[in-house]
Amino acid sequence: MRSAHKAALAAAVLLATLRVPVVAEGAGGTEGAERAAPADHPSALAPYYDQRPAWRRCQSEAPAAYQCADITVPLDYTRPTGPPLRLRVSRLMTSVPGKRRGVLLSNPGGPSTAALGDPLQLNDSLSKKVKDRYDLIGFDPRGLATSSPLRCGLTEDELTPFHPYRSAAYTEDVTRARDIAAKCAARNRTRLPYINTRNTARDMDVIRGVLGEKRISYVGWSYGTYLGAVYTQLFPRHSDRFVLDSAVAPDRFGRGTVQAMASGAEPAFREWSRRTALKDRTYQLGDTPAKVRATFQRLVARADRTPLRYAGSDEEHRGRALTGADIRDWLRPEFFDAPDRVAREVVALRKARATRPDPRPAGRADSFEDNATALHWAIMCGDNSVSWPRDPARYRHDAVRDGARYPVYGDFASNITPCAFWPRGSEPATRVDNRVRALVVHKQWDSQTPLPSGRAMHRALHGSRLVYVAGGRGHAVYAFPGAPACVTRAVDAYLTEGSFPGRDVTCRT
């Protein structure tokens, strides 16, 4: 996620009358993929693929070359004559005549992150030789921002995606989760089952057709890797050069995506305790890893008994009364990203005074946060409905189990969410299993999609190569500040020249 929605947001009916084509390559599994057709699209979808958008300047303050247009896509691809959705697409035509290869689509993650502005961001961060080859294309996915946004009418208290399991508060957690699902279903009942990754990938193929391209190239980060992988599964012959950075495990998308954060946090916590113990003279948190971990656990227990008024340097948390759960939720990604900063914050928290809890946020959420949260749950819950149990007792059991197994974040990741009560999706989750060529880029210490998730994506895409950043910390690599030159060289060579590594690549920070 190039921007995270809170700490986690770092996160079926078979087609019958019309089968949108995936022109299969004949190798690798195509389970869940549609039958091939001789044309790029079935005739029933021609009105969508043959649109001629009216491009216009996106914003008066933006460059004139940054253009936007609205197109329509079917709400339900099995009923193309049914109600449509409006989708907003952007472009920045940067390619050079004689060098142009095509278009480069992108998605920054989320799944609740708008992407209409991606061409401007990438224009600032991609190398000139990549921009010489591609026009940069962005779009807000269906249900988000400028593309037929969902609304649920949530309160500010209902925006926080994950809560830690507490026995005394569990009935309240169940009620909150049920209420969120009920609000979203009541406002979006006819649309909600069709807001999913498979349909967003189909929308991408409509964009391809509208742009007059035979194939598309793509860069996706975090959730955007899953969207890209689903596209390769549905449309392998339309997939050109794909880069999937900080990848989600495609076989665990849904509940498993969040639970991966919990399992990944434990080795990062142990690595943090090891590093911090070596600097005991600086931080005085313990001269062995075990002592450092015990210090942190005592701090969490103390804050859970009575919140601590934080007065440190982090602006987001300064002045807040933090519980032990707040501390774990805040510092979990920091164990991966910035271990020295975590040590300094723990030192500051140990000096914090006890205080009364902060009141819960009241009032209606603003429309942007309401929309982002609605889209987050629509994708996380609806894409893989079967991964979310329907019995609240199962969540209680799993949260207790995983809280003991993964003390940093296990009770957050396995606690109940609105997905327990969410309407079933319109179709099953996509099984990614193909031989499309792609580069999967991943750091060793990634807080939102830990390394096993990247390796799972690499296994699912049998034609892929893994570009692994040994010692790398943080989420997202390519086209971000501090990206190792080794990564930039490998990805740029692939996008510009089609230079595909013969084996996996290891880069070092």
C-alpha positions as CSV (number, residue, x, y, z in Angstrom):
1,M,0.0,0.0,0.0
2,R,1.5,3.2,-1.0
3,S,-0.8,4.8,1.6
4,A,-2.3,2.6,4.3
5,H,-5.8,2.8,5.7
6,K,-4.9,2.6,9.4
7,A,-2.4,-0.1,10.1
8,A,-4.1,-2.8,8.1
9,L,-5.2,-0.9,5.2
10,A,-0.7,-1.1,5.5
11,A,-6.1,-4.8,3.3
12,A,-20.3,-16.4,-5.4
13,V,-22.3,-17.2,-8.4
14,L,-20.6,-18.8,-11.3
15,L,-20.8,-17.0,-14.6
16,A,-23.6,-18.5,-16.6
17,T,-25.2,-16.6,-19.4
18,L,-22.1,-14.7,-20.5
19,R,-18.5,-15.8,-20.1
20,V,-16.0,-12.9,-20.3
21,P,-13.0,-14.3,-22.2
22,V,-9.7,-15.1,-20.8
23,V,-7.7,-16.1,-23.8
24,A,-5.8,-18.9,-22.1
25,E,-2.2,-19.6,-23.0
26,G,-2.6,-23.3,-22.5
27,A,-0.1,-23.7,-19.8
28,G,-0.7,-23.4,-16.1
29,G,-4.0,-23.7,-14.3
30,T,-6.9,-21.6,-15.5
31,E,-9.3,-22.5,-12.8
32,G,-11.9,-19.8,-12.4
33,A,-11.0,-18.3,-15.8
34,E,-13.4,-17.7,-18.6
35,R,-13.3,-19.6,-21.9
36,A,-11.2,-18.2,-24.8
37,A,-12.9,-16.4,-27.6
38,P,-11.5,-15.5,-31.1
39,A,-12.1,-11.8,-30.5
40,D,-10.6,-9.6,-27.8
41,H,-14.1,-9.5,-26.2
42,P,-17.5,-11.0,-26.8
43,S,-19.9,-9.0,-28.9
44,A,-22.2,-8.4,-25.9
45,L,-19.5,-6.3,-24.4
46,A,-18.7,-4.4,-27.6
47,P,-20.5,-1.2,-26.5
48,Y,-18.1,-1.0,-23.5
49,Y,-14.9,-1.9,-25.3
50,D,-15.7,0.4,-28.3
51,Q,-16.2,3.5,-26.2
52,R,-14.6,6.7,-27.4
53,P,-13.9,8.7,-24.3
54,A,-14.0,12.5,-24.2
55,W,-10.6,13.4,-22.7
56,R,-10.2,16.6,-20.8
57,R,-7.8,18.3,-18.5
58,C,-8.1,16.6,-15.1
59,Q,-7.3,19.7,-12.9
60,S,-6.7,23.3,-13.7
61,E,-3.6,23.3,-11.5
62,A,-2.2,20.1,-13.1
63,P,-0.3,19.8,-16.3
64,A,-2.4,20.0,-19.4
65,A,-1.1,16.7,-20.6
66,Y,-2.7,15.0,-17.5
67,Q,-6.1,14.1,-18.9
68,C,-9.2,12.4,-17.5
69,A,-12.2,10.8,-19.0
70,D,-15.3,8.9,-17.8
71,I,-16.2,5.5,-19.2
72,T,-18.9,3.0,-18.3
73,V,-18.4,-0.7,-17.3
74,P,-21.1,-3.3,-16.5
75,L,-21.9,-3.6,-12.8
76,D,-22.4,-7.3,-13.5
77,Y,-20.4,-8.7,-16.4
78,T,-22.8,-11.6,-16.7
79,R,-25.5,-9.1,-17.6
80,P,-23.9,-6.5,-19.8
81,T,-27.2,-4.9,-20.6
82,G,-27.9,-4.3,-16.9
83,P,-27.0,-1.2,-14.9
84,P,-23.5,0.3,-15.6
85,L,-21.0,1.9,-13.3
86,R,-19.1,5.0,-14.1
87,L,-15.3,4.7,-14.0
88,R,-12.8,7.6,-14.2
89,V,-9.6,7.0,-16.1
90,S,-6.5,9.3,-16.3
91,R,-3.6,9.4,-18.7
92,L,-0.3,11.1,-19.1
93,M,1.1,10.6,-22.6
94,T,4.8,10.5,-22.0
95,S,6.0,8.0,-24.6
96,V,8.3,9.0,-27.5
97,P,7.4,8.2,-31.1
98,G,9.6,5.4,-32.3
99,K,10.2,4.2,-28.8
100,R,6.6,3.7,-27.6
101,R,5.7,0.2,-26.5
102,G,2.2,0.9,-25.1
103,V,0.5,1.8,-21.9
104,L,1.5,1.3,-18.3
105,L,-1.4,0.9,-15.9
106,S,-0.8,1.0,-12.1
107,N,-2.5,0.5,-8.8
108,P,-1.0,1.7,-5.5
109,G,-2.7,-0.8,-3.2
110,G,-5.2,-0.5,-0.4
111,P,-7.6,-1.9,-1.6
112,S,-9.0,1.5,-0.6
113,T,-6.4,3.8,-2.2
114,A,-7.4,6.0,-5.1
115,A,-5.2,5.7,-8.2
116,L,-6.4,8.4,-10.5
117,G,-3.3,10.5,-9.7
118,D,-0.8,7.7,-10.2
119,P,0.4,9.0,-13.6
120,L,1.5,12.3,-12.0
121,Q,3.3,10.4,-9.2
122,L,5.0,8.0,-11.5
123,N,6.0,10.7,-13.8
124,D,8.1,12.1,-11.0
125,S,9.5,8.8,-9.9
126,L,10.0,6.6,-13.0
127,S,13.2,6.8,-15.1
128,K,13.1,8.7,-18.4
129,K,13.7,5.5,-20.4
130,V,10.6,3.9,-18.9
131,K,8.5,7.0,-19.6
132,D,9.8,7.1,-23.2
133,R,8.3,3.7,-23.7
134,Y,4.9,4.1,-22.1
135,D,1.9,6.3,-21.7
136,L,1.0,6.3,-18.0
137,I,-2.6,5.3,-17.2
138,G,-4.4,5.6,-13.8
139,F,-7.9,4.9,-12.7
140,D,-10.0,4.9,-9.5
141,P,-11.2,1.3,-9.1
142,R,-15.0,0.7,-9.1
143,G,-16.6,1.8,-5.8
144,L,-13.9,4.3,-4.9
145,A,-13.4,8.0,-5.1
146,T,-14.5,9.2,-8.6
147,S,-15.6,5.8,-9.8
148,S,-19.2,5.2,-8.5
149,P,-18.1,5.4,-4.8
150,L,-19.7,3.2,-2.2
151,R,-21.1,4.9,1.0
152,C,-22.0,3.2,4.2
153,G,-22.8,6.2,6.6
154,L,-20.3,5.0,9.2
155,T,-19.4,6.8,12.4
156,E,-15.9,7.8,13.3
157,D,-15.7,5.0,15.8
158,E,-16.5,2.5,13.0
159,L,-13.5,3.5,10.8
160,T,-10.9,1.5,12.8
161,P,-10.6,-1.8,10.9
162,F,-9.3,-4.1,13.5
163,H,-9.7,-4.4,17.2
164,P,-7.8,-6.6,19.7
165,Y,-9.7,-9.4,21.3
166,R,-10.9,-8.7,24.8
167,S,-13.2,-11.1,26.5
168,A,-15.2,-8.3,28.3
169,A,-15.6,-6.3,25.0
170,Y,-16.3,-9.2,22.7
171,T,-20.1,-8.8,22.6
172,E,-19.6,-5.1,21.8
173,D,-17.1,-6.0,19.0
174,V,-19.6,-8.4,17.5
175,T,-22.3,-5.8,17.6
176,R,-20.1,-3.2,15.9
177,A,-19.1,-5.6,13.2
178,R,-22.7,-6.6,12.5
179,D,-23.8,-2.9,12.4
180,I,-21.1,-2.0,9.9
181,A,-22.0,-4.8,7.6
182,A,-25.7,-4.0,7.9
183,K,-25.2,-0.3,7.1
184,C,-23.1,-1.1,4.0
185,A,-25.5,-3.7,2.8
186,A,-28.6,-1.4,3.3
187,R,-27.0,1.4,1.2
188,N,-25.4,-0.7,-1.5
189,R,-27.4,-4.0,-1.6
190,T,-27.6,-4.3,-5.4
191,R,-24.0,-3.2,-6.0
192,L,-22.0,-4.7,-3.2
193,P,-21.6,-8.3,-4.5
194,Y,-20.1,-7.0,-7.7
195,I,-17.4,-4.7,-6.1
196,N,-14.6,-7.2,-6.2
197,T,-11.1,-7.7,-7.6
198,R,-12.2,-9.9,-10.5
199,N,-14.5,-7.2,-11.8
200,T,-11.9,-4.6,-11.3
201,A,-9.6,-6.7,-13.4
202,R,-12.3,-6.9,-16.1
203,D,-12.6,-3.2,-15.9
204,M,-8.9,-3.0,-16.6
205,D,-9.4,-5.0,-19.8
206,V,-12.2,-2.6,-20.9
207,I,-9.8,0.2,-20.3
208,R,-7.3,-1.7,-22.5
209,G,-9.9,-1.9,-25.3
210,V,-11.0,1.7,-24.9
211,L,-7.3,2.8,-25.3
212,G,-7.0,0.6,-28.5
213,E,-4.3,-1.6,-27.0
214,K,-3.7,-5.3,-27.6
215,R,-1.9,-5.7,-24.4
216,I,-1.2,-3.7,-21.2
217,S,1.9,-3.5,-19.0
218,Y,1.3,-2.9,-15.3
219,V,3.0,-1.9,-12.0
220,G,1.1,-2.7,-8.8
221,W,2.1,-2.4,-5.1
222,S,0.6,-4.4,-2.2
223,Y,-3.1,-5.1,-2.9
224,G,-2.3,-3.9,-6.4
225,T,-0.2,-7.0,-6.8
226,Y,-3.2,-9.2,-6.3
227,L,-5.2,-7.1,-8.7
228,G,-2.5,-7.5,-11.3
229,A,-2.2,-11.2,-10.7
230,V,-5.9,-11.7,-11.1
231,Y,-5.7,-9.8,-14.4
232,T,-2.9,-12.2,-15.6
233,Q,-5.2,-15.1,-14.7
234,L,-8.2,-13.8,-16.5
235,F,-6.5,-12.2,-19.5
236,P,-3.0,-13.8,-19.9
237,R,-2.7,-12.9,-23.6
238,H,-3.5,-9.3,-22.9
239,S,-0.8,-9.2,-20.2
240,D,2.5,-7.7,-21.4
241,R,5.2,-6.7,-18.8
242,F,3.9,-7.0,-15.2
243,V,5.7,-5.8,-12.0
244,L,4.2,-6.9,-8.7
245,D,5.9,-5.1,-5.8
246,S,5.4,-6.1,-2.1
247,A,3.1,-8.9,-3.0
248,V,0.0,-10.3,-1.3
249,A,-0.2,-14.1,-1.1
250,P,-2.9,-14.8,-3.7
251,D,-4.0,-18.1,-2.2
252,R,-4.8,-16.4,1.2
253,F,-6.4,-13.2,0.1
254,G,-9.1,-12.1,2.6
255,R,-8.7,-13.2,6.2
256,G,-5.3,-14.7,5.5
257,T,-3.9,-11.4,4.3
258,V,-4.4,-9.9,7.7
259,Q,-3.3,-13.0,9.6
260,A,-0.1,-12.9,7.6
261,M,0.7,-9.6,9.3
262,A,0.5,-11.2,12.6
263,S,2.7,-14.2,11.8
264,G,5.2,-11.9,10.1
265,A,5.3,-9.6,13.1
266,E,6.9,-12.2,15.4
267,P,10.2,-12.7,13.5
268,A,10.4,-8.9,13.1
269,F,9.8,-8.4,16.9
270,R,12.6,-11.0,17.7
271,E,14.9,-9.2,15.3
272,W,14.1,-5.9,16.9
273,S,14.8,-7.3,20.4
274,R,18.2,-8.7,19.2
275,R,19.3,-5.4,17.7
276,T,18.1,-3.4,20.7
277,A,19.9,-5.6,23.1
278,L,23.1,-4.8,21.3
279,K,22.5,-1.1,22.1
280,D,21.6,-1.5,25.7
281,R,24.0,1.3,26.7
282,T,21.9,3.6,24.6
283,Y,18.4,2.5,25.3
284,Q,18.6,0.5,28.6
285,L,15.8,-1.8,27.6
286,G,17.7,-5.0,28.3
287,D,21.1,-6.5,27.4
288,T,19.7,-9.7,26.0
289,P,16.9,-10.2,23.5
290,A,14.8,-12.0,26.1
291,K,15.1,-9.0,28.5
292,V,14.1,-6.6,25.8
293,R,11.0,-8.6,24.9
294,A,10.1,-8.8,28.6
295,T,10.5,-5.0,28.9
296,F,8.1,-4.4,26.0
297,Q,5.6,-6.9,27.3
298,R,5.6,-5.3,30.7
299,L,5.0,-1.9,29.1
300,V,2.1,-3.3,27.1
301,A,0.6,-4.9,30.2
302,R,1.0,-1.6,32.2
303,A,-0.7,0.4,29.5
304,D,-3.6,-2.1,29.3
305,R,-4.2,-1.6,33.0
306,T,-4.1,2.2,32.8
307,P,-3.5,4.1,29.5
308,L,-0.3,6.1,29.2
309,R,-0.3,9.8,28.0
310,Y,2.3,9.8,25.3
311,A,4.5,12.9,25.0
312,G,7.1,11.7,22.6
313,S,8.0,12.9,19.1
314,D,5.5,11.1,17.0
315,E,2.9,13.7,15.9
316,E,0.1,11.2,15.2
317,H,0.2,9.9,18.8
318,R,1.4,12.8,20.8
319,G,-1.0,13.8,23.5
320,R,-3.1,10.6,23.2
321,A,-3.8,8.1,26.0
322,L,-2.4,4.9,24.7
323,T,-3.5,1.4,25.8
324,G,-1.3,-1.6,25.4
325,A,-3.3,-2.5,22.3
326,D,-2.8,0.9,20.9
327,I,1.0,0.5,21.4
328,R,1.0,-2.9,19.7
329,D,-1.1,-1.6,16.7
330,W,1.2,1.5,16.3
331,L,4.6,-0.2,16.7
332,R,3.9,-3.5,14.8
333,P,4.9,-2.1,11.4
334,E,7.8,-0.1,13.0
335,F,9.5,-3.3,14.1
336,F,10.0,-4.0,10.4
337,D,10.6,-0.5,9.2
338,A,12.5,1.4,11.8
339,P,13.8,-0.7,14.7
340,D,15.8,2.2,16.3
341,R,12.8,4.4,16.2
342,V,10.8,1.7,18.1
343,A,13.5,1.6,20.8
344,R,13.3,5.4,21.2
345,E,9.5,5.3,21.4
346,V,9.5,2.5,24.0
347,V,12.0,4.6,26.1
348,A,9.5,7.5,25.9
349,L,6.5,5.4,26.7
350,R,8.2,3.9,29.8
351,K,8.4,7.5,31.1
352,A,4.8,8.3,30.2
353,R,2.3,9.0,33.1
354,A,-0.8,7.0,33.6
355,T,-4.1,8.7,32.6
356,R,-7.7,8.1,31.9
357,P,-8.8,6.6,28.6
358,D,-9.5,9.0,25.7
359,P,-13.2,9.2,24.8
360,R,-14.3,7.3,21.7
361,P,-14.5,9.4,18.6
362,A,-18.1,10.6,18.0
363,G,-20.0,11.8,15.0
364,R,-20.3,10.8,11.4
365,A,-17.2,10.0,9.4
366,D,-16.4,12.3,6.5
367,S,-17.3,11.1,3.1
368,F,-13.7,10.3,2.0
369,E,-13.1,8.0,5.1
370,D,-16.5,6.5,4.8
371,N,-15.9,5.6,1.1
372,A,-12.4,4.2,1.8
373,T,-13.6,2.0,4.6
374,A,-16.6,0.8,2.6
375,L,-14.4,-0.2,-0.3
376,H,-11.9,-1.8,2.0
377,W,-14.5,-4.1,3.4
378,A,-16.2,-4.8,0.1
379,I,-13.0,-6.2,-1.3
380,M,-11.6,-7.8,1.8
381,C,-14.9,-9.5,2.6
382,G,-16.5,-10.1,-0.8
383,D,-13.5,-11.4,-2.8
384,N,-13.1,-14.6,-0.7
385,S,-16.2,-14.9,1.3
386,V,-15.5,-18.5,2.3
387,S,-12.3,-17.4,4.2
388,W,-14.4,-15.6,6.8
389,P,-16.3,-17.7,9.3
390,R,-19.9,-16.9,9.9
391,D,-20.0,-18.0,13.6
392,P,-18.7,-15.3,16.1
393,A,-17.6,-18.1,18.4
394,R,-15.0,-19.2,15.8
395,Y,-13.5,-15.7,15.9
396,R,-13.3,-15.8,19.6
397,H,-11.5,-19.1,19.5
398,D,-9.1,-18.0,16.8
399,A,-8.3,-14.7,18.5
400,V,-7.5,-16.4,21.8
401,R,-5.3,-19.0,20.0
402,D,-3.5,-16.5,17.8
403,G,-3.1,-14.0,20.5
404,A,-1.0,-16.6,22.3
405,R,0.7,-17.8,19.2
406,Y,1.5,-14.3,17.8
407,P,1.5,-12.0,20.8
408,V,2.3,-8.8,18.9
409,Y,-0.8,-8.8,16.7
410,G,-2.5,-12.2,16.6
411,D,-5.6,-11.2,18.5
412,F,-6.1,-8.2,16.2
413,A,-5.7,-10.3,13.0
414,S,-8.1,-13.1,14.0
415,N,-10.7,-11.1,15.9
416,I,-14.2,-10.6,14.4
417,T,-14.7,-8.1,11.6
418,P,-17.7,-7.0,9.4
419,C,-16.8,-9.9,7.1
420,A,-18.5,-12.3,9.4
421,F,-21.8,-10.7,8.4
422,W,-21.0,-9.4,4.9
423,P,-23.2,-10.4,2.0
424,R,-21.7,-13.2,-0.1
425,G,-19.7,-12.2,-3.1
426,S,-21.1,-12.8,-6.6
427,E,-18.4,-15.4,-7.5
428,P,-15.6,-17.5,-6.0
429,A,-12.1,-16.2,-5.4
430,T,-9.7,-16.4,-8.2
431,R,-7.1,-19.1,-8.1
432,V,-3.9,-17.6,-9.5
433,D,-2.0,-20.3,-11.3
434,N,-0.4,-19.4,-14.7
435,R,2.8,-18.9,-16.6
436,V,2.6,-15.2,-17.4
437,R,5.9,-13.6,-17.0
438,A,6.2,-11.1,-14.1
439,L,8.7,-9.6,-11.8
440,V,7.8,-10.1,-8.1
441,V,9.7,-7.5,-6.0
442,H,9.9,-7.9,-2.3
443,K,11.9,-6.8,0.8
444,Q,13.1,-9.1,3.5
445,W,11.3,-7.1,6.2
446,D,8.0,-5.9,4.9
447,S,5.4,-5.0,7.5
448,Q,2.2,-5.1,5.4
449,T,2.9,-8.1,3.2
450,P,5.6,-10.1,4.9
451,L,8.1,-12.0,2.8
452,P,6.2,-15.4,2.8
453,S,3.4,-13.5,1.0
454,G,5.8,-12.5,-1.8
455,R,7.2,-16.0,-2.1
456,A,3.6,-17.3,-2.4
457,M,2.9,-14.9,-5.3
458,H,6.2,-16.0,-7.0
459,R,5.1,-19.7,-6.7
460,A,1.6,-19.0,-8.1
461,L,3.0,-17.2,-11.1
462,H,5.1,-20.0,-12.6
463,G,6.7,-17.7,-15.2
464,S,7.8,-15.1,-12.7
465,R,11.1,-14.1,-11.2
466,L,11.6,-12.9,-7.6
467,V,13.7,-9.7,-7.1
468,Y,14.5,-10.1,-3.4
469,V,16.0,-7.2,-1.3
470,A,18.0,-8.9,1.4
471,G,18.0,-6.7,4.5
472,G,15.4,-4.4,3.0
473,R,13.0,-2.7,5.4
474,G,9.6,-1.2,4.8
475,H,6.7,-1.6,2.4
476,A,7.1,-1.0,-1.3
477,V,10.3,-0.8,-3.3
478,Y,10.3,0.1,-7.0
479,A,9.9,3.8,-7.8
480,F,10.1,4.7,-4.1
481,P,12.8,6.8,-2.5
482,G,15.7,4.7,-1.4
483,A,15.0,1.8,-3.8
484,P,18.2,-0.2,-4.3
485,A,19.9,0.5,-7.6
486,C,19.8,-3.2,-8.3
487,V,16.0,-3.3,-8.1
488,T,15.7,-0.2,-10.3
489,R,18.0,-1.7,-12.9
490,A,16.2,-5.0,-13.1
491,V,12.7,-3.5,-13.3
492,D,13.7,-0.8,-15.8
493,A,15.5,-3.3,-18.0
494,Y,12.4,-5.5,-18.0
495,L,9.9,-2.7,-18.7
496,T,12.0,-1.0,-21.4
497,E,13.9,-3.8,-23.1
498,G,12.0,-7.0,-22.1
499,S,15.2,-8.2,-20.4
500,F,13.8,-10.9,-18.2
501,P,16.2,-12.5,-15.6
502,G,17.1,-16.1,-16.2
503,R,16.8,-16.8,-12.5
504,D,15.7,-15.0,-9.3
505,V,17.7,-11.9,-8.4
506,T,19.0,-11.0,-4.9
507,C,19.7,-7.3,-4.2
508,R,21.2,-6.0,-1.0
509,T,20.6,-2.7,0.8
